[in-house]
């Protein structure tokens, strides 16, 4: 499937093209600033009946299916094959609707914030050596 910014030919009948602004209802940025790439998202299974879920967009339902176990925002975006910015908007919709819960990873929550700079520098140095 082509990226939405690439030229699309009518001859490619087997590939569907849905522009991100269509999926998000014209919104280009998330109203939430607490969603990062590593924020964990978990579906709340007992919050709504199936009839309420049927009213959701297919992408929202896909997020609920993916997030039966905690997944990072980046993993959800990968699973949907959508840009992270679009995924954050969709996740924000589900948070507002009470369908999912988002939280920082346990390592951040337990440490009371971000990891020690020495750990981050060691990871950076290790990645550079690859």
N, CA, C and O atoms as a printed pandas DataFrame, in Angstrom:
     atom_number atom_name residue_name chain_id  residue_number  x_coord  y_coord  z_coord
0              1         N          UNK        A               1    0.837   -1.176    0.000
1              2        CA          UNK        A               1    0.000    0.000    0.000
2              3         C          UNK        A               1    0.878    1.232    0.000
3              4         O          UNK        A               1    1.850    1.305    0.752
4              5         N          UNK        A               2    0.553    2.177   -0.815
5              6        CA          UNK        A               2    1.348    3.389   -0.912
6              7         C          UNK        A               2    1.100    4.293    0.280
7              8         O          UNK        A               2    0.024    4.280    0.877
8              9         N          UNK        A               3    2.109    5.075    0.613
9             10        CA          UNK        A               3    1.944    6.076    1.650
10            11         C          UNK        A               3    0.978    7.123    1.138
11            12         O          UNK        A               3    0.927    7.369   -0.067
12            13         N          UNK        A               4    0.222    7.737    2.005
13            14        CA          UNK        A               4   -0.817    8.667    1.581
14            15         C          UNK        A               4   -0.274    9.897    0.883
15            16         O          UNK        A               4   -1.022   10.583    0.186
16            17         N          UNK        A               5    1.022   10.201    1.053
17            18        CA          UNK        A               5    1.586   11.379    0.399
18            19         C          UNK        A               5    2.091   11.072   -1.005
19            20         O          UNK        A               5    2.413   11.991   -1.758
20            21         N          UNK        A               6    2.167    9.794   -1.368
21            22        CA          UNK        A               6    2.657    9.425   -2.690
22            23         C          UNK        A               6    1.549    9.559   -3.730
23            24         O          UNK        A               6    0.363    9.550   -3.403
24            25         N          UNK        A               7    1.957    9.682   -4.968
25            26        CA          UNK        A               7    1.010    9.790   -6.072
26            27         C          UNK        A               7    0.196    8.498   -6.154
27            28         O          UNK        A               7    0.732    7.399   -6.015
28            29         N          UNK        A               8   -1.076    8.652   -6.376
29            30        CA          UNK        A               8   -1.979    7.506   -6.432
30            31         C          UNK        A               8   -2.570    7.399   -7.833
31            32         O          UNK        A               8   -3.175    8.351   -8.327
32            33         N          UNK        A               9   -2.402    6.268   -8.463
33            34        CA          UNK        A               9   -2.940    6.029   -9.796
34            35         C          UNK        A               9   -4.265    5.296   -9.687
35            36         O          UNK        A               9   -4.434    4.420   -8.839
36            37         N          UNK        A              10   -5.208    5.663  -10.554
37            38        CA          UNK        A              10   -6.512    4.998  -10.564
38            39         C          UNK        A              10   -6.404    3.533  -10.979
39            40         O          UNK        A              10   -7.307    2.742  -10.708
40            41         N          UNK        A              11   -5.303    3.172  -11.635
41            42        CA          UNK        A              11   -5.117    1.795  -12.080
42            43         C          UNK        A              11   -4.880    0.835  -10.917
43            44         O          UNK        A              11   -5.032   -0.377  -11.077
44            45         N          UNK        A              12   -4.510    1.360   -9.753
45            46        CA          UNK        A              12   -4.223    0.524   -8.584
46            47         C          UNK        A              12   -5.519    0.243   -7.833
47            48         O          UNK        A              12   -5.718    0.744   -6.727
48            49         N          UNK        A              13   -6.386   -0.546   -8.423
49            50        CA          UNK        A              13   -7.705   -0.799   -7.846
50            51         C          UNK        A              13   -7.629   -1.629   -6.571
51            52         O          UNK        A              13   -8.525   -1.538   -5.732
52            53         N          UNK        A              14   -6.582   -2.437   -6.404
53            54        CA          UNK        A              14   -6.501   -3.303   -5.232
54            55         C          UNK        A              14   -5.974   -2.575   -4.000
55            56         O          UNK        A              14   -6.013   -3.126   -2.900
56            57         N          UNK        A              15   -5.489   -1.364   -4.161
57            58        CA          UNK        A              15   -4.970   -0.613   -3.032
58            59         C          UNK        A              15   -5.956    0.482   -2.660
59            60         O          UNK        A              15   -6.423    1.232   -3.518
60            61         N          UNK        A              16   -6.267    0.567   -1.373
61            62        CA          UNK        A              16   -7.189    1.614   -0.944
62            63         C          UNK        A              16   -6.399    2.781   -0.380
63            64         O          UNK        A              16   -5.320    2.601    0.185
64            65         N          UNK        A              17   -6.939    3.967   -0.537
65            66        CA          UNK        A              17   -6.275    5.168   -0.059
66            67         C          UNK        A              17   -7.272    5.962    0.763
67            68         O          UNK        A              17   -8.280    6.433    0.237
68            69         N          UNK        A              18   -7.001    6.109    2.030
69            70        CA          UNK        A              18   -7.822    6.920    2.909
70            71         C          UNK        A              18   -6.911    7.968    3.513
71            72         O          UNK        A              18   -5.961    7.636    4.223
72            73         N          UNK        A              19   -7.186    9.198    3.243
73            74        CA          UNK        A              19   -6.348   10.263    3.753
74            75         C          UNK        A              19   -6.543   10.404    5.264
75            76         O          UNK        A              19   -7.658   10.269    5.769
76            77         N          UNK        A              20   -5.448   10.679    5.979
77            78        CA          UNK        A              20   -5.547   10.780    7.442
78            79         C          UNK        A              20   -6.569   11.801    7.932
79            80         O          UNK        A              20   -7.223   11.564    8.947
80            81         N          UNK        A              21   -6.724   12.915    7.250
81            82        CA          UNK        A              21   -7.691   13.904    7.735
82            83         C          UNK        A              21   -9.115   13.396    7.631
83            84         O          UNK        A              21   -9.997   13.899    8.328
84            85         N          UNK        A              22   -9.361   12.415    6.782
85            86        CA          UNK        A              22  -10.686   11.808    6.696
86            87         C          UNK        A              22  -10.936   10.939    7.918
87            88         O          UNK        A              22  -12.022   10.957    8.498
88            89         N          UNK        A              23   -9.923   10.183    8.298
89            90        CA          UNK        A              23  -10.045    9.292    9.451
90            91         C          UNK        A              23  -10.252   10.083   10.739
91            92         O          UNK        A              23  -10.994    9.653   11.623
92            93         N          UNK        A              24   -9.597   11.237   10.847
93            94        CA          UNK        A              24   -9.647   12.021   12.086
94            95         C          UNK        A              24  -10.704   13.111   12.057
95            96         O          UNK        A              24  -10.779   13.916   12.986
96            97         N          UNK        A              25  -11.515   13.157   11.023
97            98        CA          UNK        A              25  -12.549   14.172   10.951
98            99         C          UNK        A              25  -11.987   15.571   10.735
99           100         O          UNK        A              25  -12.567   16.555   11.195
100          101         N          UNK        A              26  -10.870   15.660   10.043
101          102        CA          UNK        A              26  -10.273   16.954    9.738
102          103         C          UNK        A              26   -9.262   17.447   10.758
103          104         O          UNK        A              26   -8.626   18.480   10.550
104          105         N          UNK        A              27   -9.108   16.731   11.844
105          106        CA          UNK        A              27   -8.142   17.158   12.865
106          107         C          UNK        A              27   -6.734   16.760   12.444
107          108         O          UNK        A              27   -6.522   15.669   11.915
108          109         N          UNK        A              28   -5.776   17.645   12.680
109          110        CA          UNK        A              28   -4.396   17.369   12.273
110          111         C          UNK        A              28   -3.465   17.141   13.452
111          112         O          UNK        A              28   -2.374   16.598   13.278
112          113         N          UNK        A              29   -3.871   17.541   14.633
113          114        CA          UNK        A              29   -3.047   17.310   15.824
114          115         C          UNK        A              29   -3.929   16.847   16.967
115          116         O          UNK        A              29   -5.118   17.161   17.032
116          117         N          UNK        A              30   -3.320   16.098   17.857
117          118        CA          UNK        A              30   -4.036   15.606   19.026
118          119         C          UNK        A              30   -4.176   16.726   20.046
119          120         O          UNK        A              30   -3.268   17.538   20.221
120          121         N          UNK        A              31   -5.315   16.760   20.713
121          122        CA          UNK        A              31   -5.523   17.740   21.771
122          123         C          UNK        A              31   -4.803   17.324   23.050
123          124         O          UNK        A              31   -4.677   18.120   23.981
124          125         N          UNK        A              32   -4.342   16.107   23.094
125          126        CA          UNK        A              32   -3.676   15.571   24.288
126          127         C          UNK        A              32   -2.170   15.698   24.127
127          128         O          UNK        A              32   -1.616   15.353   23.084
128          129         N          UNK        A              33   -1.517   16.192   25.158
129          130        CA          UNK        A              33   -0.064   16.281   25.109
130          131         C          UNK        A              33    0.597   15.209   25.973
131          132         O          UNK        A              33    1.820   15.173   26.100
132          133         N          UNK        A              34   -0.215   14.344   26.563
133          134        CA          UNK        A              34    0.330   13.287   27.419
134          135         C          UNK        A              34    0.584   11.983   26.664
135          136         O          UNK        A              34    1.070   11.019   27.256
136          137         N          UNK        A              35    0.271   11.936   25.391
137          138        CA          UNK        A              35    0.512   10.730   24.602
138          139         C          UNK        A              35    1.867   10.835   23.906
139          140         O          UNK        A              35    2.065   11.671   23.023
140          141         N          UNK        A              36    2.791    9.976   24.318
141          142        CA          UNK        A              36    4.101    9.912   23.686
142          143         C          UNK        A              36    4.215    8.582   22.950
143          144         O          UNK        A              36    3.301    7.759   22.993
144          145         N          UNK        A              37    5.328    8.380   22.283
145          146        CA          UNK        A              37    5.528    7.122   21.558
146          147         C          UNK        A              37    5.505    5.910   22.473
147          148         O          UNK        A              37    5.114    4.821   22.052
148          149         N          UNK        A              38    5.923    6.090   23.725
149          150        CA          UNK        A              38    6.030    4.955   24.638
150          151         C          UNK        A              38    4.894    4.879   25.648
151          152         O          UNK        A              38    4.912    4.019   26.528
152          153         N          UNK        A              39    3.904    5.767   25.539
153          154        CA          UNK        A              39    2.735    5.691   26.409
154          155         C          UNK        A              39    2.014    4.372   26.139
155          156         O          UNK        A              39    1.777    4.008   24.987
156          157         N          UNK        A              40    1.672    3.669   27.201
157          158        CA          UNK        A              40    0.989    2.378   27.068
158          159         C          UNK        A              40   -0.521    2.574   27.038
159          160         O          UNK        A              40   -1.084    3.298   27.860
160          161         N          UNK        A              41   -1.159    1.927   26.092
161          162        CA          UNK        A              41   -2.605    2.039   25.902
162          163         C          UNK        A              41   -3.222    0.668   26.120
163          164         O          UNK        A              41   -2.754   -0.329   25.570
164          165         N          UNK        A              42   -4.284    0.626   26.932
165          166        CA          UNK        A              42   -4.972   -0.626   27.226
166          167         C          UNK        A              42   -6.469   -0.428   27.069
167          168         O          UNK        A              42   -7.032    0.530   27.597
168          169         N          UNK        A              43   -7.110   -1.326   26.348
169          170        CA          UNK        A              43   -8.569   -1.274   26.183
170          171         C          UNK        A              43   -9.238   -1.681   27.488
171          172         O          UNK        A              43   -8.786   -2.596   28.176
172          173         N          UNK        A              44  -10.306   -0.993   27.812
173          174        CA          UNK        A              44  -11.108   -1.332   28.986
174          175         C          UNK        A              44  -12.269   -2.187   28.486
175          176         O          UNK        A              44  -13.219   -1.671   27.895
176          177         N          UNK        A              45  -12.189   -3.473   28.721
177          178        CA          UNK        A              45  -13.108   -4.429   28.093
178          179         C          UNK        A              45  -14.543   -4.326   28.580
179          180         O          UNK        A              45  -15.463   -4.681   27.843
180          181         N          UNK        A              46  -14.758   -3.860   29.779
181          182        CA          UNK        A              46  -16.109   -3.905   30.330
182          183         C          UNK        A              46  -16.804   -2.548   30.345
183          184         O          UNK        A              46  -17.742   -2.357   31.119
184          185         N          UNK        A              47  -16.373   -1.602   29.514
185          186        CA          UNK        A              47  -16.934   -0.264   29.623
186          187         C          UNK        A              47  -18.128    0.005   28.728
187          188         O          UNK        A              47  -18.936    0.879   29.043
188          189         N          UNK        A              48  -18.266   -0.714   27.626
189          190        CA          UNK        A              48  -19.399   -0.402   26.754
190          191         C          UNK        A              48  -19.946   -1.658   26.090
191          192         O          UNK        A              48  -19.211   -2.615   25.845
192          193         N          UNK        A              49  -21.231   -1.645   25.804
193          194        CA          UNK        A              49  -21.812   -2.782   25.094
194          195         C          UNK        A              49  -21.359   -2.806   23.641
195          196         O          UNK        A              49  -20.847   -1.813   23.124
196          197         N          UNK        A              50  -21.548   -3.933   22.997
197          198        CA          UNK        A              50  -21.134   -4.101   21.604
198          199         C          UNK        A              50  -21.828   -3.093   20.696
199          200         O          UNK        A              50  -21.238   -2.656   19.708
200          201         N          UNK        A              51  -23.065   -2.715   21.005
201          202        CA          UNK        A              51  -23.781   -1.759   20.160
202          203         C          UNK        A              51  -23.082   -0.401   20.135
203          204         O          UNK        A              51  -23.081    0.272   19.104
204          205         N          UNK        A              52  -22.494    0.005   21.248
205          206        CA          UNK        A              52  -21.758    1.269   21.291
206          207         C          UNK        A              52  -20.474    1.170   20.479
207          208         O          UNK        A              52  -20.077    2.136   19.827
208          209         N          UNK        A              53  -19.824    0.017   20.512
209          210        CA          UNK        A              53  -18.592   -0.164   19.742
210          211         C          UNK        A              53  -18.857   -0.172   18.237
211          212         O          UNK        A              53  -17.993    0.230   17.458
212          213         N          UNK        A              54  -20.035   -0.623   17.823
213          214        CA          UNK        A              54  -20.358   -0.650   16.397
214          215         C          UNK        A              54  -20.448    0.759   15.819
215          216         O          UNK        A              54  -20.291    0.936   14.612
216          217         N          UNK        A              55  -20.697    1.754   16.652
217          218        CA          UNK        A              55  -20.795    3.131   16.195
218          219         C          UNK        A              55  -19.423    3.766   15.970
219          220         O          UNK        A              55  -19.326    4.851   15.398
220          221         N          UNK        A              56  -18.382    3.101   16.412
221          222        CA          UNK        A              56  -17.029    3.619   16.248
222          223         C          UNK        A              56  -16.540    3.423   14.819
223          224         O          UNK        A              56  -17.042    2.569   14.088
224          225         N          UNK        A              57  -15.562    4.221   14.435
225          226        CA          UNK        A              57  -14.919    4.032   13.139
226          227         C          UNK        A              57  -14.131    2.723   13.167
227          228         O          UNK        A              57  -13.767    2.242   14.240
228          229         N          UNK        A              58  -13.866    2.142   11.989
229          230        CA          UNK        A              58  -13.104    0.889   11.944
230          231         C          UNK        A              58  -11.731    1.012   12.613
231          232         O          UNK        A              58  -11.266    0.062   13.243
232          233         N          UNK        A              59  -11.087    2.159   12.483
233          234        CA          UNK        A              59   -9.766    2.353   13.116
234          235         C          UNK        A              59   -9.878    2.337   14.633
235          236         O          UNK        A              59   -8.998    1.809   15.312
236          237         N          UNK        A              60  -10.946    2.908   15.170
237          238        CA          UNK        A              60  -11.155    2.867   16.618
238          239         C          UNK        A              60  -11.338    1.426   17.087
239          240         O          UNK        A              60  -10.773    1.018   18.101
240          241         N          UNK        A              61  -12.135    0.661   16.338
241          242        CA          UNK        A              61  -12.350   -0.745   16.706
242          243         C          UNK        A              61  -11.043   -1.540   16.603
243          244         O          UNK        A              61  -10.795   -2.440   17.406
244          245         N          UNK        A              62  -10.223   -1.206   15.626
245          246        CA          UNK        A              62   -8.926   -1.883   15.490
246          247         C          UNK        A              62   -8.032   -1.579   16.692
247          248         O          UNK        A              62   -7.326   -2.462   17.180
248          249         N          UNK        A              63   -8.061   -0.346   17.166
249          250        CA          UNK        A              63   -7.273    0.005   18.345
250          251         C          UNK        A              63   -7.745   -0.796   19.548
251          252         O          UNK        A              63   -6.927   -1.314   20.308
252          253         N          UNK        A              64   -9.050   -0.902   19.727
253          254        CA          UNK        A              64   -9.585   -1.676   20.850
254          255         C          UNK        A              64   -9.155   -3.141   20.759
255          256         O          UNK        A              64   -8.841   -3.761   21.775
256          257         N          UNK        A              65   -9.141   -3.688   19.554
257          258        CA          UNK        A              65   -8.723   -5.083   19.378
258          259         C          UNK        A              65   -7.236   -5.242   19.656
259          260         O          UNK        A              65   -6.822   -6.216   20.286
260          261         N          UNK        A              66   -6.432   -4.294   19.191
261          262        CA          UNK        A              66   -4.985   -4.370   19.403
262          263         C          UNK        A              66   -4.615   -4.209   20.875
263          264         O          UNK        A              66   -3.665   -4.828   21.353
264          265         N          UNK        A              67   -5.359   -3.389   21.578
265          266        CA          UNK        A              67   -4.975   -3.010   22.942
266          267         C          UNK        A              67   -5.637   -3.858   24.022
267          268         O          UNK        A              67   -5.843   -3.391   25.142
268          269         N          UNK        A              68   -5.968   -5.099   23.687
269          270        CA          UNK        A              68   -6.467   -5.998   24.730
270          271         C          UNK        A              68   -5.378   -6.239   25.774
271          272         O          UNK        A              68   -5.660   -6.521   26.939
272          273         N          UNK        A              69   -4.132   -6.122   25.327
273          274        CA          UNK        A              69   -2.988   -6.113   26.250
274          275         C          UNK        A              69   -2.302   -4.772   26.042
275          276         O          UNK        A              69   -2.420   -4.192   24.963
276          277         N          UNK        A              70   -1.596   -4.267   27.031
277          278        CA          UNK        A              70   -0.975   -2.942   26.892
278          279         C          UNK        A              70   -0.005   -2.872   25.709
279          280         O          UNK        A              70    0.859   -3.733   25.542
280          281         N          UNK        A              71   -0.168   -1.835   24.900
281          282        CA          UNK        A              71    0.717   -1.579   23.764
282          283         C          UNK        A              71    1.135   -0.119   23.785
283          284         O          UNK        A              71    0.366    0.752   24.190
284          285         N          UNK        A              72    2.352    0.138   23.349
285          286        CA          UNK        A              72    2.826    1.509   23.221
286          287         C          UNK        A              72    2.141    2.171   22.034
287          288         O          UNK        A              72    1.727    1.495   21.092
288          289         N          UNK        A              73    2.023    3.484   22.082
289          290        CA          UNK        A              73    1.406    4.230   20.990
290          291         C          UNK        A              73    2.097    3.914   19.667
291          292         O          UNK        A              73    1.431    3.762   18.643
292          293         N          UNK        A              74    3.416    3.813   19.679
293          294        CA          UNK        A              74    4.158    3.490   18.457
294          295         C          UNK        A              74    3.767    2.122   17.911
295          296         O          UNK        A              74    3.669    1.947   16.696
296          297         N          UNK        A              75    3.541    1.151   18.793
297          298        CA          UNK        A              75    3.125   -0.185   18.358
298          299         C          UNK        A              75    1.718   -0.167   17.772
299          300         O          UNK        A              75    1.430   -0.872   16.805
300          301         N          UNK        A              76    0.847    0.644   18.365
301          302        CA          UNK        A              76   -0.514    0.759   17.849
302          303         C          UNK        A              76   -0.476    1.371   16.448
303          304         O          UNK        A              76   -1.155    0.893   15.540
304          305         N          UNK        A              77    0.321    2.428   16.277
305          306        CA          UNK        A              77    0.446    3.070   14.963
306          307         C          UNK        A              77    0.966    2.081   13.928
307          308         O          UNK        A              77    0.491    2.056   12.793
308          309         N          UNK        A              78    1.929    1.277   14.316
309          310        CA          UNK        A              78    2.477    0.267   13.412
310          311         C          UNK        A              78    1.413   -0.763   13.050
311          312         O          UNK        A              78    1.293   -1.152   11.888
312          313         N          UNK        A              79    0.649   -1.201   14.029
313          314        CA          UNK        A              79   -0.404   -2.178   13.778
314          315         C          UNK        A              79   -1.500   -1.644   12.868
315          316         O          UNK        A              79   -2.085   -2.393   12.086
316          317         N          UNK        A              80   -1.775   -0.356   12.971
317          318        CA          UNK        A              80   -2.790    0.266   12.126
318          319         C          UNK        A              80   -2.248    0.679   10.763
319          320         O          UNK        A              80   -3.010    0.943    9.832
320          321         N          UNK        A              81   -0.918    0.731   10.659
321          322        CA          UNK        A              81   -0.255    1.242    9.449
322          323         C          UNK        A              81   -0.681    2.674    9.159
323          324         O          UNK        A              81   -0.963    3.046    8.020
324          325         N          UNK        A              82   -0.720    3.469   10.237
325          326        CA          UNK        A              82   -1.070    4.883   10.150
326          327         C          UNK        A              82    0.037    5.708   10.790
327          328         O          UNK        A              82    0.795    5.194   11.613
328          329         N          UNK        A              83    0.139    6.987   10.421
329          330        CA          UNK        A              83    1.114    7.855   11.082
330          331         C          UNK        A              83    0.811    7.973   12.582
331          332         O          UNK        A              83   -0.342    7.872   13.001
332          333         N          UNK        A              84    1.845    8.185   13.366
333          334        CA          UNK        A              84    1.680    8.299   14.816
334          335         C          UNK        A              84    0.746    9.457   15.160
335          336         O          UNK        A              84   -0.068    9.342   16.076
336          337         N          UNK        A              85    0.856   10.562   14.442
337          338        CA          UNK        A              85    0.010   11.721   14.732
338          339         C          UNK        A              85   -1.479   11.379   14.589
339          340         O          UNK        A              85   -2.293   11.821   15.400
340          341         N          UNK        A              86   -1.829   10.614   13.591
341          342        CA          UNK        A              86   -3.216   10.195   13.389
342          343         C          UNK        A              86   -3.622    9.219   14.491
343          344         O          UNK        A              86   -4.728    9.300   15.026
344          345         N          UNK        A              87   -2.734    8.314   14.820
345          346        CA          UNK        A              87   -3.013    7.330   15.865
346          347         C          UNK        A              87   -3.254    8.008   17.203
347          348         O          UNK        A              87   -4.142    7.597   17.950
348          349         N          UNK        A              88   -2.480    9.037   17.519
349          350        CA          UNK        A              88   -2.676    9.767   18.780
350          351         C          UNK        A              88   -4.057   10.409   18.839
351          352         O          UNK        A              88   -4.692   10.419   19.894
352          353         N          UNK        A              89   -4.522   10.940   17.725
353          354        CA          UNK        A              89   -5.852   11.549   17.684
354          355         C          UNK        A              89   -6.920   10.491   17.951
355          356         O          UNK        A              89   -7.852   10.724   18.721
356          357         N          UNK        A              90   -6.781    9.332   17.315
357          358        CA          UNK        A              90   -7.760    8.255   17.492
358          359         C          UNK        A              90   -7.740    7.715   18.920
359          360         O          UNK        A              90   -8.791    7.451   19.505
360          361         N          UNK        A              91   -6.549    7.554   19.474
361          362        CA          UNK        A              91   -6.443    7.089   20.863
362          363         C          UNK        A              91   -7.063    8.125   21.799
363          364         O          UNK        A              91   -7.751    7.766   22.755
364          365         N          UNK        A              92   -6.825    9.392   21.530
365          366        CA          UNK        A              92   -7.433   10.451   22.339
366          367         C          UNK        A              92   -8.953   10.377   22.327
367          368         O          UNK        A              92   -9.597   10.589   23.355
368          369         N          UNK        A              93   -9.525   10.078   21.169
369          370        CA          UNK        A              93  -10.982    9.902   21.072
370          371         C          UNK        A              93  -11.453    8.788   22.005
371          372         O          UNK        A              93  -12.450    8.931   22.713
372          373         N          UNK        A              94  -10.719    7.681   21.991
373          374        CA          UNK        A              94  -11.113    6.531   22.815
374          375         C          UNK        A              94  -10.908    6.808   24.305
375          376         O          UNK        A              94  -11.678    6.325   25.135
376          377         N          UNK        A              95   -9.887    7.573   24.646
377          378        CA          UNK        A              95   -9.695    7.962   26.058
378          379         C          UNK        A              95  -10.863    8.822   26.502
379          380         O          UNK        A              95  -11.431    8.601   27.572
380          381         N          UNK        A              96  -11.228    9.812   25.677
381          382        CA          UNK        A              96  -12.348   10.696   26.006
382          383         C          UNK        A              96  -13.662    9.928   26.137
383          384         O          UNK        A              96  -14.526   10.294   26.933
384          385         N          UNK        A              97  -13.803    8.864   25.353
385          386        CA          UNK        A              97  -15.021    8.043   25.399
386          387         C          UNK        A              97  -14.982    7.007   26.522
387          388         O          UNK        A              97  -15.961    6.294   26.742
388          389         N          UNK        A              98  -13.866    6.921   27.228
389          390        CA          UNK        A              98  -13.749    5.955   28.314
390          391         C          UNK        A              98  -13.543    4.528   27.842
391          392         O          UNK        A              98  -13.820    3.586   28.585
392          393         N          UNK        A              99  -13.058    4.353   26.611
393          394        CA          UNK        A              99  -12.864    3.023   26.043
394          395         C          UNK        A              99  -11.477    2.457   26.309
395          396         O          UNK        A              99  -11.306    1.240   26.379
396          397         N          UNK        A             100  -10.471    3.345   26.461
397          398        CA          UNK        A             100   -9.105    2.900   26.727
398          399         C          UNK        A             100   -8.503    3.743   27.849
399          400         O          UNK        A             100   -8.980    4.829   28.177
400          401         N          UNK        A             101   -7.448    3.196   28.413
401          402        CA          UNK        A             101   -6.677    3.898   29.436
402          403         C          UNK        A             101   -5.257    4.041   28.915
403          404         O          UNK        A             101   -4.717    3.110   28.317
404          405         N          UNK        A             102   -4.654    5.192   29.136
405          406        CA          UNK        A             102   -3.265    5.425   28.740
406          407         C          UNK        A             102   -2.462    5.772   29.985
407          408         O          UNK        A             102   -2.920    6.507   30.859
408          409         N          UNK        A             103   -1.258    5.225   30.041
409          410        CA          UNK        A             103   -0.383    5.506   31.184
410          411         C          UNK        A             103    1.062    5.435   30.722
411          412         O          UNK        A             103    1.372    4.775   29.729
412          413         N          UNK        A             104    1.953    6.122   31.450
413          414        CA          UNK        A             104    3.369    6.003   31.107
414          415         C          UNK        A             104    3.860    4.606   31.448
415          416         O          UNK        A             104    3.242    3.924   32.266
416          417         N          UNK        A             105    4.953    4.163   30.842
417          418        CA          UNK        A             105    5.503    2.850   31.190
418          419         C          UNK        A             105    5.835    2.779   32.679
419          420         O          UNK        A             105    6.150    3.794   33.301
420          421         N          UNK        A             106    5.763    1.578   33.240
421          422        CA          UNK        A             106    6.003    1.407   34.677
422          423         C          UNK        A             106    7.368    1.921   35.113
423          424         O          UNK        A             106    7.503    2.448   36.217
424          425         N          UNK        A             107    8.377    1.777   34.268
425          426        CA          UNK        A             107    9.715    2.243   34.648
426          427         C          UNK        A             107    9.693    3.733   34.938
427          428         O          UNK        A             107   10.347    4.188   35.876
428          429         N          UNK        A             108    8.950    4.502   34.149
429          430        CA          UNK        A             108    8.867    5.940   34.383
430          431         C          UNK        A             108    8.034    6.235   35.608
431          432         O          UNK        A             108    8.390    7.093   36.415
432          433         N          UNK        A             109    6.932    5.531   35.751
433          434        CA          UNK        A             109    6.044    5.783   36.883
434          435         C          UNK        A             109    6.720    5.426   38.196
435          436         O          UNK        A             109    6.581    6.155   39.179
436          437         N          UNK        A             110    7.449    4.316   38.230
437          438        CA          UNK        A             110    8.108    3.906   39.459
438          439         C          UNK        A             110    9.278    4.808   39.803
439          440         O          UNK        A             110    9.556    5.045   40.978
440          441         N          UNK        A             111    9.958    5.307   38.800
441          442        CA          UNK        A             111   11.109    6.165   39.044
442          443         C          UNK        A             111   10.681    7.593   39.357
443          444         O          UNK        A             111   11.509    8.424   39.732
444          445         N          UNK        A             112    9.401    7.878   39.205
445          446        CA          UNK        A             112    8.924    9.214   39.480
446          447         C          UNK        A             112    9.236   10.197   38.360
447          448         O          UNK        A             112    9.239   11.406   38.592
448          449         N          UNK        A             113    9.493    9.720   37.177
449          450        CA          UNK        A             113    9.799   10.603   36.060
450          451         C          UNK        A             113   10.611    9.878   35.017
451          452         O          UNK        A             113   10.355    8.715   34.707
452          453         N          UNK        A             114   11.583   10.569   34.484
453          454        CA          UNK        A             114   12.409   10.014   33.422
454          455         C          UNK        A             114   13.610    9.270   33.992
455          456         O          UNK        A             114   14.034    9.542   35.115
456          457         N          UNK        A             115   14.159    8.331   33.223
457          458        CA          UNK        A             115   15.303    7.566   33.712
458          459         C          UNK        A             115   16.534    8.454   33.858
459          460         O          UNK        A             115   16.606    9.550   33.302
460          461         N          UNK        A             116   17.480    7.957   34.607
461          462        CA          UNK        A             116   18.728    8.663   34.846
462          463         C          UNK        A             116   19.436    8.938   33.523
463          464         O          UNK        A             116   19.420    8.098   32.623
464          465         N          UNK        A             117   20.051   10.098   33.401
465          466        CA          UNK        A             117   20.746   10.479   32.165
466          467         C          UNK        A             117   21.877    9.513   31.831
467          468         O          UNK        A             117   22.181    9.312   30.655
468          469         N          UNK        A             118   22.505    8.915   32.832
469          470        CA          UNK        A             118   23.592    7.979   32.533
470          471         C          UNK        A             118   23.077    6.752   31.787
471          472         O          UNK        A             118   23.770    6.202   30.931
472          473         N          UNK        A             119   21.861    6.328   32.116
473          474        CA          UNK        A             119   21.264    5.191   31.412
474          475         C          UNK        A             119   20.977    5.579   29.964
475          476         O          UNK        A             119   21.276    4.820   29.042
476          477         N          UNK        A             120   20.404    6.746   29.770
477          478        CA          UNK        A             120   20.104    7.199   28.409
478          479         C          UNK        A             120   21.378    7.366   27.583
479          480         O          UNK        A             120   21.404    7.012   26.404
480          481         N          UNK        A             121   22.421    7.897   28.193
481          482        CA          UNK        A             121   23.686    8.062   27.476
482          483         C          UNK        A             121   24.301    6.707   27.122
483          484         O          UNK        A             121   24.868    6.545   26.041
484          485         N          UNK        A             122   24.190    5.744   28.025
485          486        CA          UNK        A             122   24.717    4.412   27.752
486          487         C          UNK        A             122   23.964    3.753   26.588
487          488         O          UNK        A             122   24.574    3.109   25.734
488          489         N          UNK        A             123   22.654    3.916   26.560
489          490        CA          UNK        A             123   21.858    3.379   25.456
490          491         C          UNK        A             123   22.250    4.058   24.154
491          492         O          UNK        A             123   22.437    3.395   23.133
492          493         N          UNK        A             124   22.372    5.371   24.188
493          494        CA          UNK        A             124   22.765    6.121   22.995
494          495         C          UNK        A             124   24.120    5.643   22.480
495          496         O          UNK        A             124   24.284    5.401   21.284
496          497         N          UNK        A             125   25.083    5.510   23.379
497          498        CA          UNK        A             125   26.417    5.070   22.993
498          499         C          UNK        A             125   26.406    3.651   22.406
499          500         O          UNK        A             125   27.110    3.353   21.441
500          501         N          UNK        A             126   25.592    2.795   23.017
501          502        CA          UNK        A             126   25.465    1.436   22.520
502          503         C          UNK        A             126   24.859    1.388   21.126
503          504         O          UNK        A             126   25.285    0.598   20.283
504          505         N          UNK        A             127   23.876    2.224   20.889
505          506        CA          UNK        A             127   23.253    2.282   19.564
506          507         C          UNK        A             127   24.217    2.825   18.515
507          508         O          UNK        A             127   24.201    2.377   17.369
508          509         N          UNK        A             128   25.038    3.766   18.891
509          510        CA          UNK        A             128   26.013    4.317   17.951
510          511         C          UNK        A             128   27.047    3.288   17.553
511          512         O          UNK        A             128   27.574    3.339   16.441
512          513         N          UNK        A             129   27.350    2.346   18.446
513          514        CA          UNK        A             129   28.351    1.332   18.150
514          515         C          UNK        A             129   27.829    0.270   17.172
515          516         O          UNK        A             129   28.611   -0.461   16.564
516          517         N          UNK        A             130   26.517    0.197   17.034
517          518        CA          UNK        A             130   25.936   -0.815   16.137
518          519         C          UNK        A             130   26.247   -0.558   14.713
519          520         O          UNK        A             130   25.828   -1.321   13.842
